[in-house]
Amino acid sequence: MIPPQETSARRREIEDKLKQEEETLSFIRDSLEKSDQLTKNMVSILSSFESRLMKLENSIIPVHKQTENLQRLQENVEKTLSCLDHVISYYHVASDTERIIREGPTGRLEEYLGSMAKIQKAVEYFQDNSPDSPELNKVKLLFERGKESLESEFRSLMTRHSKVVSPVLILDLISGEDELEFQEEAPLEHLPESVLQDVIRISRWLVEYGRNQDFMNVYYQIRSSQLDRSIKGLKEHFRKSSSSSGVPYSPAVPNKRKDTPTKKPVKRPGTIRKAQNLLKQYSQHGLDGKKGGSNLIPLEGRDDMLDVETDAYIHCVSAFVRLAQSEYQLLTDIIPEHHQKKTFDSLIQDALDGLMLEGENIVSAARKAIIRHDYSAVLTVFPILRHLKQTKPEFDQVLQGTAASTKNKLPSLITSMETTGAKALEDFADNIKNDPDKEYNMPKDGTVHELTSNAILFLQQLLDFQETAGAMLASQETSSSATSYSSEFSKRLLSAYICKVLGNLQLNLLSKSKVYEDPALSAVFLHNNYNYILKSLEKSELIQLVAVTQKTAERSYREHIEQQVQTYQRSWLKVTDYITERNLPVFQPGVKLRDKERQMIKERFKGFNDGLEELCKIQKAWAIPDTEQRDKIRQAQKTIVKETYGAFLHRYGSVPFTKNPEKYIKYGVDQVGDMIERLFDTSA
C-alpha cells in the first residue's frame, strides 16, 4: 500500500503540470489568432498593390511602344542620310582624284594607291547600281589611266634602279663559297630597299586590282638583261685583266674599294701550266729532250689565252649560279607565287643559253682540235667539265620548277663534253701508236723525242683531272657494270688508259729507233726516252696511278733502260776486240819478234786508236740529258776500256814491234779515260 502522503503529493504535482499545459495551450491559441489577423491584413495589402500595378502597366506600355517607334524612325533617317552622303561621295571621286592620277605615283605612291582604291570602289558601285550612268565611264577611264601610270612607274623603277653587278662584286660573291657554313652570305642588293618596297606594293596592286600580268614580262625582261650583262661583264673583265696585267682580279688581292670586302681567293681550275712547270723542272734536271718529229702539236707551245678563256668560263658558270639564286630571292618578293617558276625560267634563259652556247663552242673547238691533233686545246674541256659536274647539284637546285628543256641543258652539255673528252683520249692514244717514223725529223743526237715529252705532258695533265678523265672513259663503257660506275672503277679505267698510252708509246719508240743505222745510237735513243718516261712517272706521281693495273711497270722500265745500256756498250766491242788477248802473239821476253807478229801488234794498236777516235768523235755528238745516267754510262764504259787498254799497253807497250812507237802508242790510259769522259758532250 502506498502511503496517503505520497498519493497527495503526486496528485498536486500532476495538477501543477496540467495547469502549465493549459496556460501553454492558451498562449498558442492567442498566437494563432494574431497570425490569422496579420495574414488577412497582408492579403489585403497585396491585393491592393496588384491592382495598382495593373493600372500602371496599362498606362506605361503604350507610351514605351510609341517611344520605341520614334527611335526607330530617327535611326532610319540617320542611315538614309549616311547612305545619301556615301552615294553622293562616289559622284565626287573623279573630281577629287583626277589631279593625283594625272600627276602620277612618283614620290607619292601611298597617296596614289589610296586614290586608286577610291576609284575602284566607285567603279564597283556604279557597275552594281547604275551601269548606264555616265559617271561609270568617267571613273572607269580614270581607273585605266591610273593603272597605266602604275605599270609605267613599275617599269621606270625597275629600269632606273636595276644595275649590272660589277665583276669585282661577283668575284667576292663567288669567293664566299669557301667561307664557314654558319656564316651566311649577305644577299646582293639589286634594288634599294625603298624602291623594292614600292615595286612590291605596285606588283601586288596590279595582281589584286589591276588584273594585269604584263608587268611580269616587263620584270623578267629587265632582270634578264641585267643578269646577262653581269655575266658578260665578268667575262670581259677577265679578258681585259689578262691583256693588261696577265692576272685577273682575285678578291685575295687588297682592293681599294671600301665597299667591297676582301675574301679568300677564288679557286682557279687546274690548267696546263702545272704540267708545263713540271716539264721545266725536268729540263733543269737534264731530262727534257729536243724536238723530234711528231704530228702532235707541242703542248708547251699552248697559248695562254686558252687558260684565260677557260678560267673566265668557269667563273661565269659559278657567277650564273650565284646570281640566279639571288634573282630568285628577289623575284619571290615581287612576283605572285604561282607565277614565280615560269617568270624565273624566262628570266634566266638568255644568260643560260649564252653559257650553254659558249660551252658548245668549246666542245666544237675541241672536236676541231682533235682533228688537228692539237691536244693542248682539248685539255680546256677537262677543267670546265670538272667544274660543271661539281656545280651540277647547285644548278639542279636553282632550276627546280623550271621547264624540262631548261633543266636538261646542263646535263646535255656535260654529256657532250664527256663524249668529246673520251674521243680525245682515245684519239690521243691512237696517235701515239701511229705517229709516223720520219727519218728527217728524228733527233740526230738520240735525245728524247718530242712525241715522248708530249705524251708524258698530256698524261701529267690528267693527274689534275683523274675523276673527270675516269668518268669520261667510264661514260663510253657499254657494259652493265659501267652504268653506275664508282670512283674506283673510273680510277682503274684511267690507269688502264695510261698504261695503254705508255704501251703505244713504247711500241712507237721501238719502231722509230730502227730509223737509226747505228744500233748504239738507237740504244741511246731508247735509253733516253725510257729514262725520261720513268723519271717523269716518278716525279709526277703517275707511277702510283699506273700501279693500279700494272704493278711491275717501274721494274719493267728499269730493265728496259739497263738493256739499252748493255746494247750501247756492245758498240765498244769493235774497239776493245782489237786489244783483247785472243789471237795475240805469245812471245818470250828477249826473243826477237817475227815480222808477222810485229805487224799484228801494229794492226791491233792502229785498230784500237782508229776505233777509239771514231767512236769518240761520233758519240760526242750524241746526248744523254740525264746527268746521273750520263755519268753512270761514261764511268762504266771508261772502266771497261781503261782496264782492257791498260792490260794491253802493259803487255805490248815496251815490246819493240816498231821503230816509231809514238805512231802506234798514241794515248795513255788516262788519256783514253779523258776521251771517254767527253762523250755525250757537244761543248767538249
Salt bridges, closest charged atoms under 4 A:
GLU13 OE1 - ARG10 NH1 3.66
GLU13 OE2 - LYS17 NZ 3.91
GLU103 OE2 - ARG99 NH1 3.36
GLU103 OE1 - ARG108 NH1 2.25
GLU110 OE1 - ARG201 NH1 2.10
GLU111 OE1 - ARG108 NH2 3.45
GLU135 OE2 - LYS138 NZ 3.97
GLU144 OE1 - LYS147 NZ 3.55
GLU177 OE2 - ARG322 NH2 3.39
GLU185 OE2 - LYS263 NZ 2.62
ASP228 OD2 - LYS232 NZ 3.11
GLU236 OE1 - ARG239 NH1 4.00
ASP259 OD2 - ARG257 NH2 3.30
ASP307 OD2 - ARG273 NE 3.39
ASP307 OD1 - ARG302 NH1 2.75
GLU309 OE2 - ARG239 NE 3.37
ASP311 OD2 - ARG268 NH2 2.32
GLU327 OE2 - ARG223 NH2 2.52
ASP353 OD1 - LYS409 NZ 2.35
GLU358 OE2 - LYS235 NZ 2.60
ASP374 OD2 - ARG372 NH2 3.44
GLU394 OE2 - ARG322 NH2 2.73
ASP396 OD2 - LYS392 NZ 2.81
GLU418 OE2 - LYS389 NZ 2.85
GLU426 OE2 - LYS500 NZ 2.67
ASP427 OD2 - HIS373 ND1 3.61
ASP427 OD1 - LYS423 NZ 3.72
ASP435 OD2 - LYS512 NZ 2.75
ASP437 OD1 - LYS512 NZ 3.71
ASP445 OD2 - LYS290 NZ 2.69
ASP464 OD1 - LYS274 NZ 3.15
GLU538 OE2 - ARG558 NH2 2.68
GLU554 OE2 - ARG558 NH2 3.03
ASP577 OD1 - ARG582 NH2 3.09
GLU581 OE1 - ARG651 NH1 3.76
ASP595 OD1 - ARG598 NH2 1.89
GLU597 OE2 - ARG594 NH2 3.29
ASP610 OD2 - LYS606 NZ 2.79
GLU613 OE2 - LYS666 NZ 2.78
ASP626 OD2 - LYS535 NZ 2.83
ASP631 OD1 - ARG634 NH1 3.87
ASP670 OD1 - LYS642 NZ 3.81
GLU677 OE2 - ARG634 NH1 3.87
GLU677 OE1 - LYS638 NZ 2.71
